[in-house]
Amino acid sequence: MAYLSVIVLLPLAAVAVRSVDGGLGGFWRAVSSPEAQSALELTVVLSLIVVAINAVTGTLIAWVLVRDSFRGKGVVNAIIDLPFALPTIVAGLTLLALYGPRSPAGVDVSYARVGVGMALLFVTLPFVVRAVQPVLMELDRDMEDAAVSLGASGWQVFTRIVLPGILPAILSGVALAFARAIGEFGSVVLISGNLPFKTEVASVFIFGRIESDNIPAAAAVSIVLLAASLLLLAAIAGLSRWGRRHEL
């Protein structure tokens, strides 16, 4: 508990205290300013879109890695972990070089919301894959074979047997991906262009307030992001508990 307090609880408490340096009125003015609201809205909306996409594609990739055998499977496994190991600023530079104004592919998504979404997809994909993969490996294949022998289609086997077993893992991966997406900075700071009311996300807005020596405003927006993450984590935990009771 002492270690947890020093590493996590005390810093969060310090941010909460700094967010109300100007009183509750100052807190509200900081988070309700047009630029802050635009940055928060863009961050939350893009994060939700990104985790919805990764919930599907991440599950499909995990399925292929567990259930299929093909050449280069080890290479694909290593590539999945690349966003974990690669510095996020390098990821942003890579995306800018590939999809920027001088794109060799002829695709320019720099300084656009699509580019920000691509950066978030890049950094959050491994969370769903790595959450679902070990659960798929532990599933009992005999139940699936029995369902097939009784005439169930592949879709019925997946929706009625496989999906209920891996749903808690999918939700866990989605929660971690969302928490990463709303706080992501390095991979989006270059490709977004940081245009207020267009491509400025909350993390970049916070950085701008810190550079302007407006620490209370930066702390206030940080608290909003923290609250959004905690609410999502609580909601997913509640859904997981409901799912387990429903299975019983």
Buried (B, 14 or more C-beta within 10 A) or exposed (E): EEEEEEEEEEEEEEBBEBBBBBEEEBBEBBBEBEEBBBBBEBBBEBBBBBBEBBBEBBBEBBBBBBEEEEEEEEEEBEEBEEBEEBEBEEBBBBBBEBBBEEBEEEEBBBBBBBBBBBBBBBBBBBBBBBBBBEBBEEBEEEBBEEBBEEEBEEEEBBEEBBEEBBBBBBBBBBBBBBBBBBBBBBBBBBBBBBEEEBBBBBBBBBBBBEEEEBBBBBBBBBBBBBEBBEEBBEEBBEEBEEBEEEEE
